[in-house]
Amino acid sequence: MHSVARIEAVEVRRLTLPLVAPFHTSRGIEHERPLAVVRVVTSAEEGWGECAALGEPTYTSEYADGAAHVLADRLAPRLTGTAVAAADVTRALAPVRGHPMAKAALEMAVLDAELRATGRSLAERLGATVDRVPSGIALGLDASLDDVAAAVDAGYRRVKLKIAPGHDLDVVAAVRARWPELPLQVDANGAYTLDDVELLAALDRFGLLLIEQPLAEDDLDGHAQLARHVRTPICLDESITSAAAAADAIARGACSVVNIKPGRVGGYLEAVRVHDVCRAAGVPVWCGGMLESGLARAANLALAALPGFTIPGDLSPSARWYAEDLTEPITLEHGCLRVPTGPGIGVRPRADALARFGTSLVTVR
């Protein structure tokens, strides 16, 4: 065990942030962003963490209300009163099975507090090599050509289109016809099956960066078969739950690109291990998005500054989702976002935003 500050208390906050516009995927429509946010208070500092779980258990089995309950009742009590380093949080929480997004939020908060106490940034801790990262945008199933035009005009370096059966080839064809050189990718959120091989192969003619998660998350063999029939790189998202899962998927030929989401893999430290596995195998990675507030968005920027992140991620500015963010807004500069350099994750939530958007607070001592 490392010599670290004692964790005196953990606050679990529930908040609801209104989205500037609904976001439509093959799994449903998001109108607002329910959040579970944690604050860890140590004998030396405080640290903030954000849970990636959405309002409904449609992306994974975790959802914001359930994650808040697990954090307050099952996870936080395992840390309070102990001196635990961020590197040891996963081990300390291991007796509780599953709940990687809730665990990731706690690890993020402990990391933030630990780094603030020493004046070190998360970017430095994770191994960042650049001071800004290119910004990509994810557009929902209801996106129009005008929405794509607005994204291009705003300077986004890459556009991602959501697709689903019956809403695919024609949509991509229209975008590609108007923007022949636009870096473009599609995301199916597992909406297709191997019966759709010919349809998915027809996407090859559009010169896409990748097809993200075309099949079900547990169908690695199916993805490997699909990869043999299409030229467009297959990227996995929901299927990648750890560095070991990434290594397995790559070995099977199920993907040639990986989307890394820290919440999905259980935290930023495991996300770095996924990055390292992929980089060693020559597999490019990019950072996915979960409609984060400025807290997790800042931390994601630190992660995306690692050298293996060679494809623009879903790292849009605050204004893409929120008229008012929890933190000071993260802004787009010439198609890029600055990597925070301050101690810890480099940002803190605004007290007025916590008060305005907060719905509940539980303190575990």
C-alpha positions as CSV (number, residue, x, y, z in Angstrom):
1,M,0.0,0.0,0.0
2,H,1.3,3.4,-0.9
3,S,1.8,6.2,1.7
4,V,-1.2,8.5,0.9
5,A,-3.7,10.8,2.5
6,R,-6.6,9.2,4.5
7,I,-10.0,9.4,2.9
8,E,-12.2,11.2,5.4
9,A,-15.5,11.3,3.4
10,V,-17.1,10.7,0.1
11,E,-20.0,12.8,-1.2
12,V,-22.3,11.3,-3.9
13,R,-24.3,13.9,-5.7
14,R,-27.2,13.4,-8.2
15,L,-27.6,16.1,-10.8
16,T,-29.6,16.6,-14.0
17,L,-28.2,18.8,-16.8
18,P,-30.5,19.8,-19.6
19,L,-29.2,19.1,-23.1
20,V,-29.3,21.9,-25.6
21,A,-30.9,19.4,-28.0
22,P,-32.1,15.7,-27.8
23,F,-29.5,13.1,-28.8
24,H,-31.0,10.2,-30.8
25,T,-29.2,6.8,-31.2
26,S,-30.3,3.3,-32.1
27,R,-30.8,2.7,-28.3
28,G,-33.1,5.7,-27.7
29,I,-33.3,9.4,-27.2
30,E,-31.6,11.4,-24.5
31,H,-33.3,14.7,-23.5
32,E,-31.3,15.5,-20.4
33,R,-28.2,14.1,-18.7
34,P,-28.7,12.6,-15.3
35,L,-25.4,12.5,-13.5
36,A,-23.8,10.8,-10.5
37,V,-20.8,12.9,-9.3
38,V,-18.6,12.1,-6.4
39,R,-16.4,14.3,-4.2
40,V,-13.7,12.6,-2.2
41,V,-12.4,14.5,0.8
42,T,-8.9,13.4,2.1
43,S,-6.8,14.7,4.9
44,A,-4.8,16.6,2.2
45,E,-7.2,17.6,-0.6
46,E,-10.5,17.1,-2.3
47,G,-11.0,15.3,-5.6
48,W,-13.9,15.1,-8.1
49,G,-15.1,12.2,-10.2
50,E,-18.0,11.7,-12.6
51,C,-19.8,8.5,-13.4
52,A,-20.4,7.8,-17.1
53,A,-23.6,5.8,-16.6
54,L,-26.5,7.2,-18.6
55,G,-30.1,7.7,-17.3
56,E,-31.3,4.3,-18.6
57,P,-29.4,1.0,-18.7
58,T,-29.4,0.9,-22.5
59,Y,-25.6,1.4,-23.2
60,T,-24.5,-1.0,-20.5
61,S,-26.4,-2.4,-17.5
62,E,-25.4,0.6,-15.3
63,Y,-27.6,3.7,-15.1
64,A,-27.2,6.9,-13.1
65,D,-29.6,6.3,-10.3
66,G,-28.3,2.8,-9.7
67,A,-24.7,3.9,-9.9
68,A,-25.4,6.6,-7.2
69,H,-26.9,4.0,-5.0
70,V,-24.0,1.6,-5.4
71,L,-21.5,4.4,-4.9
72,A,-23.1,5.5,-1.6
73,D,-24.1,2.1,-0.2
74,R,-21.5,-0.3,-1.4
75,L,-18.4,1.3,-2.8
76,A,-17.7,4.5,-0.8
77,P,-17.8,2.7,2.6
78,R,-14.9,0.5,1.4
79,L,-12.7,3.5,1.0
80,T,-13.7,5.9,3.8
81,G,-11.4,5.8,6.8
82,T,-8.6,4.2,4.8
83,A,-5.4,5.5,3.2
84,V,-5.7,4.2,-0.3
85,A,-3.7,5.3,-3.4
86,A,-5.6,5.8,-6.7
87,A,-3.6,2.8,-8.1
88,D,-5.1,0.6,-5.4
89,V,-8.8,1.7,-5.7
90,T,-9.6,-1.1,-8.2
91,R,-8.2,-3.7,-5.8
92,A,-10.0,-2.2,-2.8
93,L,-13.4,-2.3,-4.7
94,A,-12.9,-5.7,-6.3
95,P,-15.1,-7.6,-3.8
96,V,-18.0,-5.8,-5.3
97,R,-18.7,-7.5,-8.6
98,G,-19.2,-5.4,-11.8
99,H,-20.2,-1.7,-11.7
100,P,-17.1,-0.5,-13.6
101,M,-18.6,3.0,-14.3
102,A,-19.3,3.6,-10.6
103,K,-15.9,2.3,-9.6
104,A,-14.3,4.5,-12.3
105,A,-15.9,7.6,-10.8
106,L,-14.4,6.9,-7.4
107,E,-11.0,6.2,-8.9
108,M,-11.1,9.5,-10.8
109,A,-11.9,11.4,-7.6
110,V,-9.1,9.7,-5.7
111,L,-6.7,10.4,-8.6
112,D,-7.8,14.0,-8.7
113,A,-7.3,14.5,-4.9
114,E,-3.9,12.6,-5.0
115,L,-2.6,14.7,-7.8
116,R,-3.9,18.0,-6.5
117,A,-2.1,17.3,-3.2
118,T,1.2,17.1,-5.1
119,G,0.5,19.8,-7.7
120,R,0.7,17.3,-10.6
121,S,-1.7,17.2,-13.6
122,L,-3.7,14.1,-14.7
123,A,-2.2,14.6,-18.2
124,E,1.3,14.2,-16.8
125,R,0.3,11.2,-14.6
126,L,-1.3,9.3,-17.5
127,G,1.6,10.0,-20.0
128,A,0.2,12.8,-22.2
129,T,2.5,13.9,-25.0
130,V,0.5,16.8,-26.6
131,D,-1.1,20.0,-25.2
132,R,-4.3,19.9,-27.3
133,V,-6.3,17.2,-29.1
134,P,-8.5,17.3,-32.2
135,S,-12.2,17.5,-31.6
136,G,-14.7,15.2,-33.3
137,I,-18.5,15.4,-33.1
138,A,-21.1,12.6,-32.8
139,L,-24.4,13.4,-34.6
140,G,-27.6,11.5,-33.7
141,L,-29.9,9.5,-36.0
142,D,-32.0,12.6,-36.6
143,A,-29.1,14.7,-37.9
144,S,-29.6,16.6,-41.1
145,L,-27.1,17.8,-43.7
146,D,-27.5,21.2,-42.1
147,D,-26.2,19.7,-38.9
148,V,-23.2,18.3,-40.7
149,A,-22.6,21.6,-42.4
150,A,-22.7,23.4,-39.0
151,A,-20.2,20.9,-37.6
152,V,-17.8,21.4,-40.5
153,D,-18.2,25.2,-40.2
154,A,-17.5,25.0,-36.5
155,G,-14.1,23.3,-37.3
156,Y,-14.7,19.8,-36.0
157,R,-11.9,17.5,-37.3
158,R,-14.1,14.5,-37.7
159,V,-17.8,13.7,-38.0
160,K,-19.5,10.6,-36.6
161,L,-22.9,9.6,-37.9
162,K,-25.2,7.2,-35.9
163,I,-26.7,4.5,-38.1
164,A,-29.4,1.8,-37.7
165,P,-31.2,-0.6,-40.0
166,G,-33.1,1.5,-42.5
167,H,-31.1,4.6,-41.7
168,D,-27.6,3.9,-43.1
169,L,-26.5,3.8,-46.8
170,D,-28.6,6.7,-48.0
171,V,-27.6,8.9,-45.1
172,V,-23.9,8.2,-45.5
173,A,-24.2,8.6,-49.3
174,A,-25.7,12.1,-48.9
175,V,-23.0,13.3,-46.5
176,R,-20.2,11.9,-48.6
177,A,-21.5,13.4,-51.8
178,R,-21.5,16.8,-50.3
179,W,-18.2,16.5,-48.4
180,P,-16.0,14.1,-50.4
181,E,-12.9,14.7,-48.1
182,L,-14.5,14.9,-44.7
183,P,-13.1,12.5,-42.1
184,L,-16.2,10.5,-41.5
185,Q,-17.2,7.4,-39.5
186,V,-20.4,5.6,-38.5
187,D,-21.6,4.1,-35.2
188,A,-24.2,1.4,-35.1
189,N,-24.3,0.7,-31.3
190,G,-24.6,-3.0,-32.1
191,A,-27.8,-2.6,-34.2
192,Y,-26.8,-5.1,-37.0
193,T,-26.2,-8.9,-37.3
194,L,-24.2,-11.0,-39.6
195,D,-27.3,-11.2,-41.9
196,D,-26.4,-7.6,-42.8
197,V,-22.9,-8.3,-44.1
198,E,-23.7,-7.2,-47.6
199,L,-25.2,-3.9,-46.4
200,L,-22.3,-3.2,-44.2
201,A,-19.8,-4.1,-47.0
202,A,-21.7,-1.5,-49.1
203,L,-20.3,1.2,-46.8
204,D,-16.8,0.5,-48.2
205,R,-17.4,2.8,-51.1
206,F,-17.7,5.8,-48.9
207,G,-14.1,5.8,-47.6
208,L,-15.0,5.8,-43.9
209,L,-12.5,6.0,-41.1
210,L,-14.3,3.0,-39.4
211,I,-17.5,1.3,-38.6
212,E,-18.0,1.4,-34.8
213,Q,-19.6,-1.6,-33.0
214,P,-21.7,-2.9,-35.9
215,L,-22.7,-6.1,-34.1
216,A,-23.6,-7.1,-30.5
217,E,-21.0,-6.5,-27.8
218,D,-20.6,-10.2,-27.0
219,D,-20.2,-11.3,-30.7
220,L,-16.4,-11.1,-31.2
221,D,-16.5,-14.1,-33.6
222,G,-19.1,-12.3,-35.6
223,H,-17.0,-9.1,-35.8
224,A,-14.0,-11.2,-36.9
225,Q,-16.1,-12.7,-39.7
226,L,-17.4,-9.3,-40.7
227,A,-13.9,-7.9,-40.8
228,R,-13.0,-10.5,-43.4
229,H,-15.8,-9.3,-45.7
230,V,-15.5,-5.5,-45.4
231,R,-12.6,-3.2,-46.2
232,T,-13.6,-0.5,-43.8
233,P,-11.9,-0.9,-40.4
234,I,-14.0,-2.4,-37.7
235,C,-13.9,-0.5,-34.4
236,L,-15.1,-2.0,-31.1
237,D,-16.7,0.1,-28.3
238,E,-19.1,-1.8,-26.0
239,S,-17.1,-5.0,-26.5
240,I,-13.9,-3.5,-24.9
241,T,-14.3,-3.8,-21.2
242,S,-10.6,-4.1,-20.1
243,A,-7.1,-4.4,-21.5
244,A,-7.5,-8.2,-21.5
245,A,-10.7,-7.8,-23.6
246,A,-8.9,-5.6,-26.0
247,A,-6.0,-8.0,-26.4
248,D,-8.5,-10.9,-27.0
249,A,-10.5,-8.9,-29.6
250,I,-7.3,-7.9,-31.5
251,A,-6.0,-11.5,-31.4
252,R,-9.2,-12.8,-32.9
253,G,-9.2,-10.2,-35.7
254,A,-12.5,-8.7,-34.4
255,C,-11.3,-5.1,-34.7
256,S,-8.5,-3.0,-36.1
257,V,-9.5,0.2,-34.2
258,V,-10.6,0.6,-30.5
259,N,-12.8,3.2,-28.9
260,I,-11.6,3.7,-25.3
261,K,-14.1,5.0,-22.7
262,P,-12.6,5.2,-19.2
263,G,-16.0,4.5,-17.5
264,R,-16.6,1.4,-19.5
265,V,-13.2,-0.2,-18.7
266,G,-13.4,0.8,-15.0
267,G,-11.2,3.9,-14.8
268,Y,-8.5,6.0,-16.3
269,L,-5.6,3.7,-15.2
270,E,-7.2,0.7,-16.9
271,A,-7.9,3.0,-19.9
272,V,-4.1,3.6,-20.2
273,R,-3.5,-0.1,-20.1
274,V,-6.0,-0.6,-22.9
275,H,-4.1,2.1,-24.8
276,D,-0.8,0.4,-24.2
277,V,-2.1,-3.0,-25.4
278,C,-3.5,-1.5,-28.6
279,R,-0.4,0.6,-29.3
280,A,1.8,-2.5,-28.9
281,A,-0.4,-4.2,-31.5
282,G,-0.3,-1.3,-33.9
283,V,-4.1,-0.7,-33.3
284,P,-5.1,3.0,-33.3
285,V,-7.4,4.2,-30.5
286,W,-9.7,7.2,-29.9
287,C,-11.6,8.5,-26.9
288,G,-15.4,7.9,-26.9
289,G,-17.9,10.2,-25.3
290,M,-20.8,9.7,-22.9
291,L,-22.3,13.2,-22.9
292,E,-20.0,14.1,-20.1
293,S,-20.0,17.3,-18.0
294,G,-16.8,19.4,-17.9
295,L,-15.4,17.2,-15.1
296,A,-15.0,14.0,-17.1
297,R,-14.5,15.9,-20.3
298,A,-11.4,17.5,-18.8
299,A,-10.1,14.1,-17.7
300,N,-10.9,12.6,-21.1
301,L,-8.7,15.3,-22.7
302,A,-5.8,14.2,-20.5
303,L,-6.3,10.6,-21.6
304,A,-6.7,11.5,-25.3
305,A,-3.3,13.3,-25.2
306,L,-1.5,9.9,-25.0
307,P,0.4,9.0,-28.2
308,G,-1.8,6.1,-29.3
309,F,-4.9,8.3,-29.7
310,T,-4.4,9.0,-33.4
311,I,-8.1,9.4,-34.4
312,P,-10.1,12.4,-33.3
313,G,-12.4,11.4,-30.5
314,D,-15.9,12.4,-29.3
315,L,-14.3,15.3,-27.4
316,S,-16.6,18.2,-28.2
317,P,-16.7,21.5,-26.3
318,S,-19.2,22.1,-23.5
319,A,-21.5,24.0,-25.8
320,R,-22.1,20.9,-27.9
321,W,-24.3,19.5,-25.2
322,Y,-24.9,22.1,-22.5
323,A,-26.0,25.7,-22.4
324,E,-24.4,25.7,-18.9
325,D,-21.8,23.2,-17.8
326,L,-20.9,22.1,-14.3
327,T,-17.4,23.6,-14.8
328,E,-16.2,26.6,-16.6
329,P,-16.9,25.9,-20.3
330,I,-14.4,23.9,-22.4
331,T,-14.1,25.6,-25.7
332,L,-13.1,24.8,-29.3
333,E,-10.0,26.5,-30.7
334,H,-9.3,25.9,-34.4
335,G,-10.9,22.4,-34.2
336,C,-8.9,21.4,-31.0
337,L,-9.4,21.4,-27.3
338,R,-6.7,22.3,-24.8
339,V,-5.5,19.6,-22.4
340,P,-5.9,20.9,-18.8
341,T,-2.5,21.5,-17.2
342,G,-3.6,22.4,-13.6
343,P,-3.3,20.0,-10.7
344,G,-5.5,16.9,-10.8
345,I,-8.1,17.0,-13.6
346,G,-7.5,20.7,-13.9
347,V,-11.1,21.9,-13.3
348,R,-13.6,22.0,-10.4
349,P,-17.4,22.2,-10.5
350,R,-18.9,25.6,-9.9
351,A,-20.8,25.9,-6.7
352,D,-23.7,27.7,-8.3
353,A,-24.1,24.9,-10.9
354,L,-24.0,22.2,-8.3
355,A,-26.8,24.0,-6.4
356,R,-28.9,24.7,-9.5
357,F,-28.6,21.2,-11.1
358,G,-28.3,19.1,-7.9
359,T,-31.2,16.8,-6.9
360,S,-29.7,14.9,-4.0
361,L,-26.5,14.6,-1.8
362,V,-25.4,11.7,0.3
363,T,-22.3,11.9,2.5
364,V,-20.4,8.7,3.5
365,R,-17.9,9.2,6.4
